């Protein structure tokens, strides 16, 4: 599958999250309520599950630390990565104010934003079927997704 295909899928998935959020489908206590801020790891697990369940695209989750100019202003960020090191990120725009990075959806190789992240590690995605909260979020998102795109 081409990167443009994956980009289109990720964009539709993000749009489904935004539509659910706009219609207040996520509980205010749920991290997805504030999407894209503060829920990049959940968004990764949800998208990763969808990509594998629907298209058999296997990914792993990558996490890194963003450190701002001030020494104590740090935050973690998560994205998913394919076997060929292609990055898929649907929450990068949460860094538009601190890092000037405004990509709502990014699919591609490591760029300058991801190179700035420190202490990067890669691990398996969480199995969302093992979490009632994440499984509920997934099903909410699926209510806004069109049938299989490709």
Secondary structure, DSSP 4 states (H G I P E B T S, - for coil): --HHHHHHHHHHHHHHHHHHHHTT-S-TTSGGGGTTTT-HHHHHHHHHHHHHHHH---EEEEEEEEE-SSTT-EEEEEEEEETT--EEES-GGGGTTTT----SSEEES--HHHHH-EEEEEEPPP-GGG-HHHHHHHHHHHTTPPS---
